[in-house]
Amino acid sequence: SLRDMEVLFDGIPLGDVTTSMTINSPAAIIWAMYIAAAEEQGVPMRKLGGTIQNDILKEYIAQKEYIFPPEPSMRLVTDTIEFGTHKLPQWNTVSISGYHIREAGSTAAQELAFTLADGMEYVRWALERGLDVDAFAPRLSFFFNCHNDFLEEIAKFRASRRIWAREMRQTFGAQDSRSWWMRFHTQTAGCSLTAQQPEINIVRVAIQALAAVLGGTQSLHTNSMDEALALPSEHAVTVALRTQQIIAHESGVANTVDPLGGSYAVEALTDRIEDRVYEYFEQIEALGGVIPAIEAGFFQQEVADAAYRYQREIDEQKRGVVGVNAYDEEEAPQIPILRMDPEGYEKQCARLAKVREERDSGAVGQALDRLRIAAQGTENTMPYILDAVRVYATLQEIMDVFRDEFGLYREPMVV
């Protein structure tokens, strides 16, 4: 509930920081709680900056944390784009995410093609809502994975910038140069980390982080060496942070824009990936667009097939993974592992019970009723969600309203 936001951000001036939230199906509700917490601090919406991931399409493709069917889910995302465009001009309302598609086993070209197809689908829905492309497109951002193939990953990022700029200009008629920008965050590949010999993950992360910087990322997350075993320890997090700082302050690679531009290998790879992306665009269009392709299981099948091929290559020794099927050792890992508070669940349940005891239940019921009516119609749901969270309606209670109105999604089986 809003009480949790109050606890999380106690003593943090929300008008002076930006906050990134990795949340998808319930993104509008969590965002509303953040906005309400800022209001309590006296910070108006227009001064808030940050990002909600809010990319529901990649949930159907890869991460599977969807709740509702695609159409009403896209309505909620479009509600946030519209509300943010009018009320929160400094907020990134969607972080269009290829990371999870890659973690599920896609190739680099699939990650890029499916992510850009999702991005363009959000643009189409916002345009159908009546928004001007240059009013909302500059606040769209992207989130990519960086895997082990150093030159391929650099080429992927270069191709992403080229394709997005072209499509925004030529397909959607954007006039503002900021609408053409591919603003993206990169995280190193969690799926590449090994539980075996975890210290060598430091090397993997450094290579991947360097590729992301050479590819033009504006924001970077470096994974910790122990993430194949548990949430990272403080020591592991510090090593990951220092990896970024060495690249930033000692390597000199950030002193030149597109430092590998002109390299024969990188330029050829960039062209090749771009061609493959447009081939996928044609396949998606032939299926009727992104949502029909999701409902047909196209994306899911492509990712599943790629993941299967990759694992077969490892199992058959055609692809070497140091510490797993090459240069492996019998010794168990000797690094400290983070242990979570075993009483955390009980503490949260007690906090929630107290919220329900102290709040105005009548006001909660009325706010949820108004939200239900809005969900049944075509109004933007964000104002009604805000009203509900301000009276301490819980995340579950608000989502239950949408479940009742929108139903639950069951994806087609991929075999």
MIKEDREN-702605 format. One record per residue (C-alpha): residue number from 1; x, y, z; chain; residue in one letter. Coordinates in nm, 4 decimals, padded with zeros to 6 digits. Example, Ala and Ser with C-alpha at 12.3 -4.5 7.8 and 13.67 -1.06 7.14 Angstrom:
BEGIN
ATOM    i         u         v         w  ch  aa
ATOM    1   01.2300  -00.4500   00.7800   A   A
ATOM    2   01.3670  -00.1060   00.7140   A   S
This chain:
BEGIN
ATOM    i         u         v         w  ch  aa
ATOM    1   00.0000   00.0000   00.0000   A   S
ATOM    2   00.0967   00.3649   00.0101   A   L
ATOM    3   00.2306   00.2968   00.3605   A   R
ATOM    4   00.5103   00.0888   00.2087   A   D
ATOM    5   00.6099   00.3772  -00.0184   A   M
ATOM    6   00.6152   00.6032   00.2854   A   E
ATOM    7   00.8539   00.3625   00.4587   A   V
ATOM    8   01.0725   00.3125   00.1513   A   L
ATOM    9   01.1225   00.6808   00.0803   A   F
ATOM   10   01.1268   00.8176   00.4332   A   D
ATOM   11   01.3965   01.0859   00.4426   A   G
ATOM   12   01.4555   01.0768   00.0661   A   I
ATOM   13   01.3479   01.4031  -00.1049   A   P
ATOM   14   01.1586   01.2796  -00.4099   A   L
ATOM   15   01.1851   01.6150  -00.5827   A   G
ATOM   16   01.5647   01.5836  -00.5854   A   D
ATOM   17   01.6140   01.2237  -00.7026   A   V
ATOM   18   01.5016   01.0058  -00.9899   A   T
ATOM   19   01.3695   00.6576  -00.9204   A   T
ATOM   20   01.3606   00.3590  -01.1530   A   S
ATOM   21   01.1029   00.0902  -01.0821   A   M
ATOM   22   01.1136  -00.2561  -01.2355   A   T
ATOM   23   00.7408  -00.3264  -01.2323   A   I
ATOM   24   00.5101  -00.4323  -01.5126   A   N
ATOM   25   00.1530  -00.5618  -01.4754   A   S
ATOM   26   00.0887  -00.3487  -01.1617   A   P
ATOM   27   00.3027  -00.0589  -01.2882   A   A
ATOM   28   00.0256   00.2011  -01.2926   A   A
ATOM   29  -00.0625   00.1255  -00.9304   A   I
ATOM   30   00.2933   00.1284  -00.7951   A   I
ATOM   31   00.3547   00.4508  -00.9884   A   W
ATOM   32   00.0423   00.6041  -00.8342   A   A
ATOM   33   00.1694   00.5115  -00.4873   A   M
ATOM   34   00.5006   00.6812  -00.5647   A   Y
ATOM   35   00.3202   00.9939  -00.6867   A   I
ATOM   36   00.1051   00.9967  -00.3710   A   A
ATOM   37   00.4124   00.9574  -00.1487   A   A
ATOM   38   00.5692   01.2552  -00.3266   A   A
ATOM   39   00.2519   01.4589  -00.2723   A   E
ATOM   40   00.2832   01.3936   00.1005   A   E
ATOM   41   00.6326   01.5441   00.0806   A   Q
ATOM   42   00.4922   01.8483  -00.0982   A   G
ATOM   43   00.6440   01.7535  -00.4360   A   V
ATOM   44   00.4065   01.8124  -00.7313   A   P
ATOM   45   00.3817   01.5599  -01.0143   A   M
ATOM   46   00.5490   01.7836  -01.2698   A   R
ATOM   47   00.8725   01.7820  -01.0686   A   K
ATOM   48   00.8989   01.4048  -01.0390   A   L
ATOM   49   01.1551   01.2242  -01.2506   A   G
ATOM   50   01.2156   00.8551  -01.2998   A   G
ATOM   51   01.1158   00.5440  -01.4920   A   T
ATOM   52   00.8616   00.2654  -01.4637   A   I
ATOM   53   00.9479  -00.0399  -01.6697   A   Q
ATOM   54   00.5795  -00.0880  -01.7562   A   N
ATOM   55   00.6589  -00.3003  -02.0647   A   D
ATOM   56   00.3780  -00.5534  -02.0680   A   I
ATOM   57   00.4429  -00.6876  -02.4186   A   L
ATOM   58   00.7743  -00.8476  -02.3245   A   K
ATOM   59   00.5920  -01.0240  -02.0402   A   E
ATOM   60   00.3929  -01.2258  -02.2912   A   Y
ATOM   61   00.7059  -01.2884  -02.4957   A   I
ATOM   62   00.9500  -01.3831  -02.2229   A   A
ATOM   63   00.9145  -01.2978  -01.8546   A   Q
ATOM   64   00.5553  -01.4255  -01.8108   A   K
ATOM   65   00.4527  -01.1843  -01.5352   A   E
ATOM   66   00.1377  -01.0824  -01.7202   A   Y
ATOM   67  -00.2016  -01.0938  -01.5510   A   I
ATOM   68  -00.4618  -00.9611  -01.7956   A   F
ATOM   69  -00.5067  -01.0279  -02.1689   A   P
ATOM   70  -00.2971  -00.8138  -02.4056   A   P
ATOM   71  -00.5641  -00.5619  -02.5092   A   E
ATOM   72  -00.6663  -00.4368  -02.1612   A   P
ATOM   73  -00.3031  -00.4547  -02.0522   A   S
ATOM   74  -00.2070  -00.2256  -02.3380   A   M
ATOM   75  -00.4885   00.0080  -02.2374   A   R
ATOM   76  -00.3316   00.0443  -01.8916   A   L
ATOM   77   00.0124   00.1122  -02.0390   A   V
ATOM   78  -00.1366   00.3720  -02.2731   A   T
ATOM   79  -00.3140   00.5289  -01.9768   A   D
ATOM   80   00.0241   00.5803  -01.8104   A   T
ATOM   81   00.1777   00.7244  -02.1274   A   I
ATOM   82  -00.1109   00.9681  -02.1660   A   E
ATOM   83  -00.1160   01.0643  -01.7975   A   F
ATOM   84   00.2607   01.1083  -01.7839   A   G
ATOM   85   00.2677   01.3160  -02.1015   A   T
ATOM   86   00.0168   01.5609  -01.9538   A   H
ATOM   87   00.1093   01.5549  -01.5847   A   K
ATOM   88   00.4676   01.4233  -01.5384   A   L
ATOM   89   00.6797   01.5650  -01.8223   A   P
ATOM   90   01.0071   01.4421  -01.6669   A   Q
ATOM   91   00.8963   01.0801  -01.6270   A   W
ATOM   92   00.9896   00.7889  -01.8569   A   N
ATOM   93   00.6567   00.6081  -01.8769   A   T
ATOM   94   00.7804   00.2905  -02.0489   A   V
ATOM   95   01.1205   00.1234  -02.0424   A   S
ATOM   96   01.0904  -00.1091  -02.3420   A   I
ATOM   97   01.2853  -00.4140  -02.2405   A   S
ATOM   98   01.4821  -00.6610  -02.4459   A   G
ATOM   99   01.6733  -00.7778  -02.1403   A   Y
ATOM  100   01.4179  -01.0382  -02.0362   A   H
ATOM  101   01.3783  -01.1644  -02.3923   A   I
ATOM  102   01.7520  -01.2321  -02.4039   A   R
ATOM  103   01.7528  -01.3888  -02.0563   A   E
ATOM  104   01.4827  -01.6285  -02.1789   A   A
ATOM  105   01.7250  -01.7509  -02.4453   A   G
ATOM  106   01.6816  -01.5355  -02.7554   A   S
ATOM  107   01.9578  -01.4461  -02.9967   A   T
ATOM  108   02.0931  -01.0911  -03.0183   A   A
ATOM  109   01.8920  -01.0262  -03.3360   A   A
ATOM  110   01.5724  -01.1608  -03.1797   A   Q
ATOM  111   01.6225  -00.9476  -02.8696   A   E
ATOM  112   01.6564  -00.6367  -03.0828   A   L
ATOM  113   01.3786  -00.7151  -03.3309   A   A
ATOM  114   01.1203  -00.8078  -03.0700   A   F
ATOM  115   01.2072  -00.5130  -02.8457   A   T
ATOM  116   01.1825  -00.2594  -03.1263   A   L
ATOM  117   00.8583  -00.4164  -03.2484   A   A
ATOM  118   00.7182  -00.3757  -02.8964   A   D
ATOM  119   00.8368  -00.0139  -02.8856   A   G
ATOM  120   00.6655   00.0685  -03.2105   A   M
ATOM  121   00.3460  -00.0966  -03.0862   A   E
ATOM  122   00.3409   00.1372  -02.7849   A   Y
ATOM  123   00.3852   00.4299  -03.0224   A   V
ATOM  124   00.0878   00.3137  -03.2308   A   R
ATOM  125  -00.1384   00.2800  -02.9273   A   W
ATOM  126  -00.0404   00.6251  -02.8009   A   A
ATOM  127  -00.1093   00.7759  -03.1427   A   L
ATOM  128  -00.4501   00.6065  -03.1539   A   E
ATOM  129  -00.5192   00.7637  -02.8141   A   R
ATOM  130  -00.4751   01.1012  -02.9834   A   G
ATOM  131  -00.1306   01.1954  -02.8520   A   L
ATOM  132   00.1198   01.3783  -03.0695   A   D
ATOM  133   00.4249   01.1625  -03.1326   A   V
ATOM  134   00.6688   01.4369  -03.0363   A   D
ATOM  135   00.4815   01.4920  -02.7100   A   A
ATOM  136   00.5489   01.1414  -02.5739   A   F
ATOM  137   00.8238   00.9744  -02.7790   A   A
ATOM  138   01.1140   01.1651  -02.6156   A   P
ATOM  139   01.0195   01.0008  -02.2829   A   R
ATOM  140   01.0324   00.6440  -02.4159   A   L
ATOM  141   01.3421   00.4548  -02.3080   A   S
ATOM  142   01.4883   00.1093  -02.3694   A   F
ATOM  143   01.6559  -00.1616  -02.1639   A   F
ATOM  144   01.8895  -00.4133  -02.3255   A   F
ATOM  145   02.0963  -00.7149  -02.2297   A   N
ATOM  146   02.4676  -00.7401  -02.3032   A   C
ATOM  147   02.5906  -01.0952  -02.3539   A   H
ATOM  148   02.9316  -01.2455  -02.4170   A   N
ATOM  149   02.9911  -01.2030  -02.7919   A   D
ATOM  150   03.1772  -00.8738  -02.7681   A   F
ATOM  151   03.1556  -00.7455  -03.1264   A   L
ATOM  152   02.8040  -00.8788  -03.1879   A   E
ATOM  153   02.6713  -00.6944  -02.8836   A   E
ATOM  154   02.8329  -00.3662  -02.9912   A   I
ATOM  155   02.6816  -00.4106  -03.3371   A   A
ATOM  156   02.3404  -00.4836  -03.1836   A   K
ATOM  157   02.3412  -00.1541  -02.9965   A   F
ATOM  158   02.4566   00.0392  -03.3015   A   R
ATOM  159   02.1826  -00.1208  -03.5123   A   A
ATOM  160   01.9217  -00.0372  -03.2480   A   S
ATOM  161   02.0014   00.3320  -03.2637   A   R
ATOM  162   01.9941   00.3361  -03.6428   A   R
ATOM  163   01.6648   00.1478  -03.6745   A   I
ATOM  164   01.4781   00.3432  -03.4069   A   W
ATOM  165   01.5804   00.6793  -03.5517   A   A
ATOM  166   01.4761   00.5705  -03.9010   A   R
ATOM  167   01.1390   00.4306  -03.7920   A   E
ATOM  168   01.0509   00.7310  -03.5776   A   M
ATOM  169   01.1258   00.9669  -03.8652   A   R
ATOM  170   00.9908   00.7719  -04.1596   A   Q
ATOM  171   00.7134   00.5534  -04.0159   A   T
ATOM  172   00.5770   00.7799  -03.7428   A   F
ATOM  173   00.6718   01.1231  -03.8784   A   G
ATOM  174   00.8435   01.2484  -03.5636   A   A
ATOM  175   00.9911   01.5959  -03.6129   A   Q
ATOM  176   01.1652   01.6488  -03.2775   A   D
ATOM  177   01.5161   01.5008  -03.2867   A   S
ATOM  178   01.4699   01.3823  -02.9280   A   R
ATOM  179   01.1962   01.1520  -03.0550   A   S
ATOM  180   01.4552   00.9810  -03.2732   A   W
ATOM  181   01.6962   00.9097  -02.9907   A   W
ATOM  182   01.7448   00.5537  -02.8740   A   M
ATOM  183   01.7937   00.6233  -02.5025   A   R
ATOM  184   01.8850   00.2935  -02.3430   A   F
ATOM  185   02.0008   00.1294  -02.0232   A   H
ATOM  186   02.2055  -00.1897  -02.0361   A   T
ATOM  187   02.2464  -00.4688  -01.7857   A   Q
ATOM  188   02.5090  -00.7375  -01.8186   A   T
ATOM  189   02.3767  -01.0869  -01.8877   A   A
ATOM  190   02.2535  -01.2617  -01.5766   A   G
ATOM  191   02.1994  -01.5817  -01.7728   A   C
ATOM  192   02.5708  -01.5925  -01.8605   A   S
ATOM  193   02.6793  -01.6086  -01.4964   A   L
ATOM  194   02.7859  -01.9445  -01.3582   A   T
ATOM  195   02.7469  -02.0891  -01.0093   A   A
ATOM  196   03.0729  -02.2711  -01.0740   A   Q
ATOM  197   03.3877  -02.0659  -01.0072   A   Q
ATOM  198   03.1797  -01.7524  -00.9415   A   P
ATOM  199   03.4829  -01.5244  -00.9203   A   E
ATOM  200   03.5367  -01.5556  -01.2964   A   I
ATOM  201   03.1985  -01.3911  -01.3483   A   N
ATOM  202   03.3838  -01.0666  -01.2733   A   I
ATOM  203   03.5629  -01.1083  -01.6068   A   V
ATOM  204   03.2422  -01.1851  -01.7942   A   R
ATOM  205   03.0733  -00.8777  -01.6485   A   V
ATOM  206   03.3695  -00.6537  -01.7349   A   A
ATOM  207   03.3679  -00.7690  -02.0997   A   I
ATOM  208   02.9928  -00.7237  -02.1291   A   Q
ATOM  209   02.9983  -00.3818  -01.9619   A   A
ATOM  210   03.2735  -00.2628  -02.1940   A   L
ATOM  211   03.0738  -00.3778  -02.4971   A   A
ATOM  212   02.7694  -00.1846  -02.3724   A   A
ATOM  213   02.9733   00.1341  -02.3356   A   V
ATOM  214   03.1314   00.0923  -02.6779   A   L
ATOM  215   02.7805   00.0367  -02.8169   A   G
ATOM  216   02.6585   00.3686  -02.6798   A   G
ATOM  217   02.4606   00.2904  -02.3649   A   T
ATOM  218   02.3650   00.5882  -02.1491   A   Q
ATOM  219   02.3087   00.3859  -01.8321   A   S
ATOM  220   02.4637   00.0642  -01.7071   A   L
ATOM  221   02.4082  -00.2073  -01.4492   A   H
ATOM  222   02.6888  -00.4534  -01.3825   A   T
ATOM  223   02.5826  -00.7855  -01.2303   A   N
ATOM  224   02.7565  -00.9255  -00.9252   A   S
ATOM  225   02.9719  -01.2356  -00.9277   A   M
ATOM  226   02.7440  -01.4346  -00.6948   A   D
ATOM  227   02.4061  -01.3798  -00.8617   A   E
ATOM  228   02.3857  -01.7374  -00.9890   A   A
ATOM  229   02.3810  -01.8407  -00.6228   A   L
ATOM  230   02.1810  -01.5753  -00.4377   A   A
ATOM  231   02.1041  -01.2063  -00.4169   A   L
ATOM  232   02.4425  -01.0334  -00.4187   A   P
ATOM  233   02.6491  -00.9726  -00.1096   A   S
ATOM  234   02.7777  -00.6248  -00.0264   A   E
ATOM  235   03.1285  -00.7249  -00.1328   A   H
ATOM  236   03.0091  -00.8604  -00.4675   A   A
ATOM  237   02.8052  -00.5462  -00.5343   A   V
ATOM  238   03.1084  -00.3294  -00.4622   A   T
ATOM  239   03.3246  -00.5257  -00.7075   A   V
ATOM  240   03.0533  -00.4860  -00.9738   A   A
ATOM  241   03.0378  -00.1109  -00.9089   A   L
ATOM  242   03.4165  -00.0791  -00.9267   A   R
ATOM  243   03.4073  -00.2573  -01.2632   A   T
ATOM  244   03.1908   00.0247  -01.4005   A   Q
ATOM  245   03.4082   00.2889  -01.2418   A   Q
ATOM  246   03.7275   00.1506  -01.3936   A   I
ATOM  247   03.5669   00.1554  -01.7384   A   I
ATOM  248   03.4377   00.5091  -01.6814   A   A
ATOM  249   03.7483   00.6663  -01.5294   A   H
ATOM  250   04.0483   00.4633  -01.6438   A   E
ATOM  251   03.9777   00.3073  -01.9838   A   S
ATOM  252   03.9196   00.6206  -02.1931   A   G
ATOM  253   03.6503   00.4481  -02.4008   A   V
ATOM  254   03.3876   00.7057  -02.3083   A   A
ATOM  255   03.5904   00.9893  -02.4597   A   N
ATOM  256   03.4797   00.9103  -02.8166   A   T
ATOM  257   03.1316   00.8778  -02.9596   A   V
ATOM  258   03.0892   00.5445  -03.1412   A   D
ATOM  259   03.4608   00.4526  -03.1093   A   P
ATOM  260   03.4294   00.1372  -03.3223   A   L
ATOM  261   03.2405   00.3078  -03.6055   A   G
ATOM  262   03.4264   00.2374  -03.9275   A   G
ATOM  263   03.5591  -00.0994  -03.8154   A   S
ATOM  264   03.4956  -00.3440  -04.0983   A   Y
ATOM  265   03.3888  -00.6247  -03.8631   A   A
ATOM  266   03.1602  -00.4052  -03.6530   A   V
ATOM  267   03.0016  -00.2290  -03.9514   A   E
ATOM  268   02.9377  -00.5621  -04.1253   A   A
ATOM  269   02.7854  -00.7098  -03.8107   A   L
ATOM  270   02.5688  -00.4006  -03.7641   A   T
ATOM  271   02.4339  -00.4332  -04.1184   A   D
ATOM  272   02.3740  -00.8048  -04.0743   A   R
ATOM  273   02.1798  -00.7599  -03.7499   A   I
ATOM  274   01.9786  -00.4747  -03.8992   A   E
ATOM  275   01.8819  -00.6917  -04.1973   A   D
ATOM  276   01.7749  -00.9741  -03.9656   A   R
ATOM  277   01.5661  -00.7336  -03.7572   A   V
ATOM  278   01.3750  -00.6163  -04.0639   A   Y
ATOM  279   01.3147  -00.9777  -04.1639   A   E
ATOM  280   01.1508  -01.0294  -03.8265   A   Y
ATOM  281   00.9473  -00.7103  -03.8711   A   F
ATOM  282   00.8082  -00.8560  -04.1942   A   E
ATOM  283   00.7161  -01.1832  -04.0203   A   Q
ATOM  284   00.5411  -00.9981  -03.7376   A   I
ATOM  285   00.3499  -00.7800  -03.9831   A   E
ATOM  286   00.2441  -01.0869  -04.1813   A   A
ATOM  287   00.0908  -01.2287  -03.8624   A   L
ATOM  288  -00.1118  -00.9092  -03.8149   A   G
ATOM  289   00.1124  -00.7221  -03.5717   A   G
ATOM  290   00.2621  -00.7685  -03.2279   A   V
ATOM  291  -00.0485  -00.8740  -03.0348   A   I
ATOM  292  -00.1695  -01.1301  -03.2929   A   P
ATOM  293   00.1871  -01.2651  -03.3063   A   A
ATOM  294   00.1869  -01.3020  -02.9262   A   I
ATOM  295  -00.1506  -01.4757  -02.9343   A   E
ATOM  296  -00.0218  -01.7093  -03.2055   A   A
ATOM  297   00.2826  -01.7969  -02.9930   A   G
ATOM  298   00.5270  -01.6701  -03.2563   A   F
ATOM  299   00.7650  -01.4832  -03.0274   A   F
ATOM  300   00.7511  -01.7514  -02.7613   A   Q
ATOM  301   00.8343  -02.0254  -03.0125   A   Q
ATOM  302   01.1252  -01.8311  -03.1615   A   E
ATOM  303   01.2785  -01.7703  -02.8184   A   V
ATOM  304   01.2200  -02.1287  -02.7036   A   A
ATOM  305   01.3866  -02.2664  -03.0176   A   D
ATOM  306   01.6870  -02.0358  -02.9774   A   A
ATOM  307   01.7255  -02.1292  -02.6101   A   A
ATOM  308   01.7096  -02.4988  -02.6976   A   Y
ATOM  309   01.9758  -02.4641  -02.9660   A   R
ATOM  310   02.2039  -02.2743  -02.7282   A   Y
ATOM  311   02.1728  -02.5352  -02.4534   A   Q
ATOM  312   02.2293  -02.8211  -02.6977   A   R
ATOM  313   02.5528  -02.6557  -02.8092   A   E
ATOM  314   02.6704  -02.6482  -02.4474   A   I
ATOM  315   02.5600  -03.0059  -02.3778   A   D
ATOM  316   02.7324  -03.1331  -02.6929   A   E
ATOM  317   03.0542  -02.9384  -02.6176   A   Q
ATOM  318   03.0115  -02.7254  -02.9297   A   K
ATOM  319   03.0002  -02.4116  -02.7130   A   R
ATOM  320   03.2462  -02.3796  -02.4282   A   G
ATOM  321   03.1482  -02.2252  -02.0952   A   V
ATOM  322   03.4483  -02.1802  -01.8708   A   V
ATOM  323   03.3917  -02.3484  -01.5371   A   G
ATOM  324   03.0964  -02.5526  -01.6661   A   V
ATOM  325   03.2078  -02.7683  -01.9583   A   N
ATOM  326   03.5602  -02.6274  -01.9975   A   A
ATOM  327   03.8317  -02.5804  -01.7366   A   Y
ATOM  328   03.5907  -02.7002  -01.4710   A   D
ATOM  329   03.6828  -02.7808  -01.1120   A   E
ATOM  330   03.5285  -03.0043  -00.8468   A   E
ATOM  331   03.5733  -02.7586  -00.5600   A   E
ATOM  332   03.2575  -02.5940  -00.4247   A   A
ATOM  333   03.2319  -02.2120  -00.4290   A   P
ATOM  334   03.4034  -02.0472  -00.1337   A   Q
ATOM  335   03.2397  -01.7024  -00.1361   A   I
ATOM  336   03.0017  -01.5615   00.1276   A   P
ATOM  337   02.6319  -01.5697   00.0361   A   I
ATOM  338   02.3735  -01.3104   00.1382   A   L
ATOM  339   02.1081  -01.4370   00.3790   A   R
ATOM  340   01.7714  -01.2637   00.3911   A   M
ATOM  341   01.5796  -01.1735   00.7082   A   D
ATOM  342   01.3598  -01.4789   00.7803   A   P
ATOM  343   01.1103  -01.2582   00.9659   A   E
ATOM  344   01.0558  -01.0205   00.6737   A   G
ATOM  345   00.7301  -01.1861   00.5674   A   Y
ATOM  346   00.5765  -01.1648   00.9151   A   E
ATOM  347   00.6805  -00.7987   00.9506   A   K
ATOM  348   00.5118  -00.7070   00.6239   A   Q
ATOM  349   00.1925  -00.8933   00.7150   A   C
ATOM  350   00.1790  -00.7065   01.0455   A   A
ATOM  351   00.2293  -00.3715   00.8703   A   R
ATOM  352  -00.0514  -00.4510   00.6258   A   L
ATOM  353  -00.2888  -00.5524   00.9049   A   A
ATOM  354  -00.2235  -00.2222   01.0785   A   K
ATOM  355  -00.2965  -00.0281   00.7575   A   V
ATOM  356  -00.6308  -00.2048   00.7168   A   R
ATOM  357  -00.7189  -00.1386   01.0795   A   E
ATOM  358  -00.6413   00.2343   01.0634   A   E
ATOM  359  -00.7716   00.3333   00.7185   A   R
ATOM  360  -01.1230   00.4525   00.6281   A   D
ATOM  361  -01.2757   00.1368   00.4832   A   S
ATOM  362  -01.5766   00.3232   00.3470   A   G
ATOM  363  -01.3524   00.5601   00.1504   A   A
ATOM  364  -01.1577   00.2618   00.0161   A   V
ATOM  365  -01.4749   00.0915  -00.1031   A   G
ATOM  366  -01.6008   00.4048  -00.2744   A   Q
ATOM  367  -01.2665   00.4638  -00.4494   A   A
ATOM  368  -01.2589   00.1037  -00.5738   A   L
ATOM  369  -01.6165   00.1349  -00.7017   A   D
ATOM  370  -01.5249   00.4472  -00.9001   A   R
ATOM  371  -01.2224   00.2670  -01.0397   A   L
ATOM  372  -01.4391  -00.0255  -01.1470   A   R
ATOM  373  -01.6734   00.2062  -01.3375   A   I
ATOM  374  -01.3754   00.3694  -01.5102   A   A
ATOM  375  -01.2346   00.0280  -01.6040   A   A
ATOM  376  -01.5678  -00.0661  -01.7593   A   Q
ATOM  377  -01.5585   00.2434  -01.9798   A   G
ATOM  378  -01.2871   00.4177  -02.1780   A   T
ATOM  379  -01.1658   00.6829  -01.9344   A   E
ATOM  380  -00.8002   00.7039  -01.8343   A   N
ATOM  381  -00.7770   00.4932  -01.5177   A   T
ATOM  382  -00.4799   00.6752  -01.3612   A   M
ATOM  383  -00.6810   00.9438  -01.1741   A   P
ATOM  384  -00.9019   00.6734  -01.0226   A   Y
ATOM  385  -00.6024   00.4587  -00.9258   A   I
ATOM  386  -00.4511   00.7635  -00.7569   A   L
ATOM  387  -00.7698   00.8242  -00.5611   A   D
ATOM  388  -00.7657   00.4616  -00.4431   A   A
ATOM  389  -00.4045   00.4556  -00.3297   A   V
ATOM  390  -00.4419   00.7867  -00.1437   A   R
ATOM  391  -00.6955   00.6212   00.0887   A   V
ATOM  392  -00.4622   00.3201   00.1325   A   Y
ATOM  393  -00.6285   00.0680  -00.0950   A   A
ATOM  394  -00.3776  -00.2129  -00.1375   A   T
ATOM  395  -00.2124  -00.3304  -00.4540   A   L
ATOM  396  -00.4104  -00.6555  -00.4353   A   Q
ATOM  397  -00.7439  -00.4790  -00.3934   A   E
ATOM  398  -00.6866  -00.2549  -00.6933   A   I
ATOM  399  -00.5602  -00.5400  -00.9099   A   M
ATOM  400  -00.8649  -00.7462  -00.8130   A   D
ATOM  401  -01.0872  -00.4762  -00.9639   A   V
ATOM  402  -00.9003  -00.5111  -01.2920   A   F
ATOM  403  -00.9054  -00.8920  -01.2712   A   R
ATOM  404  -01.2819  -00.8842  -01.2342   A   D
ATOM  405  -01.3233  -00.6513  -01.5332   A   E
ATOM  406  -01.0472  -00.7693  -01.7664   A   F
ATOM  407  -01.0127  -01.1379  -01.6804   A   G
ATOM  408  -00.6922  -01.3426  -01.6708   A   L
ATOM  409  -00.4688  -01.4386  -01.9638   A   Y
ATOM  410  -00.3677  -01.7932  -02.0513   A   R
ATOM  411  -00.1004  -01.8104  -02.3169   A   E
ATOM  412  -00.0992  -02.0636  -02.6004   A   P
ATOM  413   00.1154  -02.3679  -02.5405   A   M
ATOM  414   00.4586  -02.3706  -02.7067   A   V
ATOM  415   00.5768  -02.7198  -02.7986   A   V
